[in-house]
Amino acid sequence: MITVSALVASGQVAQIPFHLNRAMDNGLTRDQASEALTHLAFYAGWPNVISALPVFKDVFEKRAG
């Protein structure tokens, strides 16, 4: 989750899918990832989180179906 958070905070959205999938493979839940985004919005800035939201959504949808 630290790597995913750092990627969101630095605006590196292209790298998020790989690392988010690995984090979820190792036990990170969808709820935990969503909660992290909420915290990051306040600490790393709303624009970075808004840019990462579609990437997170895409990963969640691909893992669910």
C-alpha positions as CSV (number, residue, x, y, z in Angstrom):
1,M,0.0,0.0,0.0
2,I,2.9,2.3,0.6
3,T,4.0,2.0,-3.0
4,V,0.5,2.6,-4.3
5,S,0.1,5.6,-2.0
6,A,3.4,7.0,-3.2
7,L,2.3,6.6,-6.9
8,V,-1.0,8.3,-6.2
9,A,0.7,11.2,-4.3
10,S,3.3,11.7,-7.1
11,G,0.7,11.4,-9.9
12,Q,2.2,8.3,-11.5
13,V,-1.2,6.7,-12.4
14,A,0.3,4.5,-15.2
15,Q,2.1,2.4,-12.6
16,I,-0.8,2.0,-10.2
17,P,-2.6,-1.0,-11.8
18,F,0.4,-3.3,-11.4
19,H,1.2,-2.3,-7.8
20,L,-2.5,-2.2,-6.8
21,N,-3.0,-5.7,-8.1
22,R,0.0,-7.0,-6.3
23,A,-1.2,-5.3,-3.0
24,M,-4.6,-6.9,-3.4
25,D,-3.0,-10.3,-4.2
26,N,-1.2,-9.9,-0.9
27,G,-4.4,-9.2,1.1
28,L,-5.3,-5.5,0.6
29,T,-9.1,-5.3,0.4
30,R,-11.1,-3.0,-1.9
31,D,-12.4,-1.2,1.2
32,Q,-8.9,-0.6,2.5
33,A,-7.7,0.7,-0.8
34,S,-10.7,3.1,-1.0
35,E,-10.0,4.3,2.5
36,A,-6.4,5.0,1.6
37,L,-7.7,7.2,-1.3
38,T,-9.8,9.1,1.1
39,H,-6.8,9.9,3.3
40,L,-4.6,10.6,0.3
41,A,-7.1,13.2,-0.9
42,F,-6.4,15.3,2.1
43,Y,-2.7,14.7,2.4
44,A,-1.5,14.4,-1.2
45,G,-4.2,16.6,-2.9
46,W,-7.5,16.0,-4.5
47,P,-6.2,16.3,-8.1
48,N,-3.9,13.3,-7.6
49,V,-6.7,11.2,-6.1
50,I,-9.2,12.3,-8.8
51,S,-6.7,11.2,-11.4
52,A,-6.2,7.8,-9.7
53,L,-9.9,7.1,-9.2
54,P,-10.6,5.7,-12.7
55,V,-7.5,3.5,-12.4
56,F,-8.6,2.1,-9.1
57,K,-12.1,1.5,-10.5
58,D,-10.7,-0.3,-13.5
59,V,-8.6,-2.6,-11.3
60,F,-11.6,-3.3,-9.0
61,E,-13.9,-4.1,-11.9
62,K,-11.4,-6.4,-13.6
63,R,-10.8,-8.3,-10.3
64,A,-14.5,-8.7,-9.7
65,G,-15.5,-10.0,-13.0
